Amino acid sequence: MVEPVRSTTHAEREAALEVAGWNPFQLAASDVELDLLTDSGTGAMSHDQWAALLRGDESYAGSRSFERFREAVQDVLGFRYVVPTHQGRGAESIFFGAVIDPGEIVPSNAHFDTTRAHIEVRRGVALDLPVPEAYDPRAESPFKGNVDLEALERLLAGNDGGKVSILMLTITNNAGGGQPVSLDNIRRTAELARRYGKKLVLDIARFAENAWFVREREPGYAETPLPDIVRASLAEADAVLMSAKKDAIANIGGFVAVRDDEEFFHRLQGRGIVFEGFPTYGGLAGRDLEAIAVGLREVLDPEYLRYRIKQVAYLGHVLEEAGAAVVRPFGGHAIYLDAGTMLAHLPPSRFPAQALTCALYLAGGVRTVEIGSVMAGRDPETGENRHPPLELVRLAVPRRVYTSRQLELAAEATAEVTRDPGAVAGLKIVYEAPVLRHFTARFRPAA
Ligand SMILES: *Cc1c(COP(=O)(O)O)cnc(C)c1O
């Protein structure tokens, strides 16, 4: 299928950005020439996925499509029980609603924004404990997505250990550069979970990309088939949360899968019925379940993953050549610009990463997303703006959509910004929602 792409003039983009309140989330897609806002649900489905769509069984209860979906989850991921949901945050909603009491602390390598929101709206504490090198954009370590095991153990052994019931890992780490988590780090986290009597829960939105990095970078796995690395990575998790819009290469969908705790599964299923739908469709059409079932298997094709990871790295190289400060090493689904460095004249209170997303759009019609002080939101206790250690702009690459030549447009836009970074004005917030403000916030250039 071919989709036309519209070029715009600088004046048209200026007008569009003004209407959008200087928030690229609010732009019309037709005003965007290269859309690197997200890799979520934006992938192109394969011929096999489209074929599977046509056999969608739309029975309310007990559809064949659900059977095929469940078989894929069981075969590829190794979990017996699965509750389908309309997308990843549906999985978060039914899962965290079942496990979070006020004051509960949920440690992780780094929580994704929606995960944090689901913990915080239940008055839990979403605690990021990444390895220290995760905060150094130039450190070349192979597994910057790892959790800091010493910090995790200090938490579990300390006074607050009793407030923890689950340990989480997000693979790959989306909030912190799309960096992978090593199999060794997953195993050691599982050991801590067992020793302290906690559950291990993985957010596996990008399980296939993570497995690719394990094979490429972790000693001893170069010859291990990707499906085996996936099974080994998930073998010790009690449950997983999945956004099928990522590594199931579907346009919508998600699920929670539980290994063997039938009682817990029934609790989740009950919540699923209230918030998502009957247990054999969970807010999805039968045809969506078919697309996910095929995508979960396809994503482990080594030819696909090699191209995927190399295309993202190519974007990283051309951005570096354009003079951008880029988080190293390159992530699996996205390249992250270090806006704090690129726009050093703007303090965090002027939202340098948001300002950079606007500058890239103005320069070349390229849509990206801020992962910095805007997305970090306010501290739920004090109401103050949170300023994370890094102000990042993410250029996420949709799966199987753009040619590498199209990705070069992002480098051309970046080169225009790096020629005169001082010309980029900071921003002030004029409207923000109380939760997940980055989606709908409105800004104005600060004088
Ligand atoms: C996208 C994502 C989610 C949320 O999934 P949605 O399908 O967007 O609701 C959760 N965790 C991670 C790591 C993600 O990337």
PDBQT file of the ligand as one rigid body, heavy atoms in Angstrom, charges set to zero:
ROOT
HETATM    1  C1  LIG A 501       4.142   2.043  24.270  1.00  0.00    +0.000 C 
HETATM    2  C2  LIG A 501       4.570   1.519  25.575  1.00  0.00    +0.000 A 
HETATM    3  C3  LIG A 501       3.651   1.281  26.591  1.00  0.00    +0.000 A 
HETATM    4  C4  LIG A 501       2.172   1.630  26.473  1.00  0.00    +0.000 C 
HETATM    5  O1  LIG A 501       1.590   1.001  25.408  1.00  0.00    +0.000 OA
HETATM    6  P1  LIG A 501       0.393   1.631  24.537  1.00  0.00    +0.000 P 
HETATM    7  O2  LIG A 501       0.097   0.543  23.578  1.00  0.00    +0.000 OA
HETATM    8  O3  LIG A 501       0.928   2.875  23.914  1.00  0.00    +0.000 OA
HETATM    9  O4  LIG A 501      -0.726   1.920  25.463  1.00  0.00    +0.000 OA
HETATM   10  C5  LIG A 501       4.119   0.735  27.768  1.00  0.00    +0.000 A 
HETATM   11  N1  LIG A 501       5.418   0.462  27.940  1.00  0.00    +0.000 NA
HETATM   12  C6  LIG A 501       6.341   0.692  26.980  1.00  0.00    +0.000 A 
HETATM   13  C7  LIG A 501       7.778   0.375  27.226  1.00  0.00    +0.000 C 
HETATM   14  C8  LIG A 501       5.953   1.233  25.768  1.00  0.00    +0.000 A 
HETATM   15  O5  LIG A 501       6.871   1.491  24.842  1.00  0.00    +0.000 OA
ENDROOT
TORSDOF 0
